[in-house]
Amino acid sequence: MPGHIYKTPKGWRAMVDIGADRLTGRRRQRRIGPFHSRREADLAAAKVIAEAASGQVNDPRAITVAQYLREHWLPAREVRGVKPTTLANYRWICEAYLIPRLGQTRLGKLAPADVAAFFAAFSKEAGRGGKLRSARTIALTHRVLSMALAHAVRSGVLARNPAEGARDDLPRATPAAETAIWTPEQLGQFLEAMIDDRLYALWVLAATTGMRRGELCGLRWDDVDIDEGLITVRRARVMVHGVATETGPKTSAGERALSLDEVTIDVLADHRRRQRSEEVACAPGFWHAEGYVFADEVGRALIPEYVTKGFTRAAHRVGLPQIRLHDLRHSYATAMLQAGVDVKVVAGRLGHASTVITQNVYQHRVERLDRDAANRVAALIFDKAQ
């Protein structure tokens, strides 16, 4: 076979000869993959060789941007094992933003000036609610395009990445507004009002562990040790294209063990007893023994969007300032920082890969706590000096 098959940490690849360049006369090769097995790589390589021999593959640069995104880059991300939610976001950005505007351009003809012109126009378009595209949306769109074109460079299809030249022309992101949160007192008020709510245990666990919505919905009783007061976060139940899907934690650091306080342990024990009572009361054959901690009246896993809507309605009934369900996580993290918990411990409980992420997310609050600490220590020093 003209070329060879080889194995990489990401799977099997093939380097295939596809004939000489018509303009330069130089030998050209196509790298394809990764694939799950050597056989898949062999078959794909044979197909490319056959197409090259028949003249169907003359210049890989002749395919359009749309073809490369849909047929090469996105499938390669899927083979690599990108999280379903991340892959869905990539696909959305490609289909909604990139392909309608750049899709018909030949990949080999795409120049930095084309990319810069696209983003200049894109930044002036109205997005949701009639407002201009946010700097974050523009940056994410550029990141996806840049990753896809970098893949084309690594595959030998392009000599350089046209998106890199447009990076300096992107609008700079403005600092995000500080997230609205509840104080510990407001959290207590909410939980007290929700004590008879069917999802009371879920609200308590969200408030006392900072777990993400998907982690709460994906929690199983096998992950809970009531006697030891410990739960292990192993999976998440998330929405992908409107369908609830189970996946691993958001990050590698997301798989973690969390100690529980005594009140939360008691709440979970009561919740388990009530769930067992529901199972006994359920008509024969109707109970879904899926083992989820938080389930509906017949044992089925909760749909994450249902939980979000339930929280919004509950917070409105209590009369507290409106925040998102995810802001319970921020409220918990802020409470830990205010209590003087070391930022490394905060990062570990939140499932952050490093304290840098925690400090970036809660930068304003960390700075405020730092100023408060400086003022308290100074007050002690100068009070004694007087």
Buried (B, 14 or more C-beta within 10 A) or exposed (E): EBBEBEEEEEBBBBBBBBBEEEEEEEEBEBBBBBBEEBEBBBEBBEBBBEBBEEEEBBBBBEBBBBBBBBEBBBEBBEBEEBBBBEBBBBBEBBBEBBBEBBBEBBBBEBEBEBBBBBBEEBBEEEEEEEEBBBBEBBBBBBBBBBBBBBBBBEBBBBEEBBBBBBBEBBBEEEEEEEBEBBBBEBBEBBBEBBEEBBBBBBBBBBBBBBBBBBBBBBBBBEBBBBEEBBBBBBBBBBBBEEEBBEBBBBEEBBBBBBEBEEEBBEBBBEBBEEBEEBBEEBEEEEBBEEEBBBBBEEBEBBBBEEBBEBBBEBBEEBEBEEBBBBBBBBBBBBBBBBEEEEBEEBBBBBBBEEBEBBBEBBEEBBEBBEEEEEEEEEEEEEEEEE
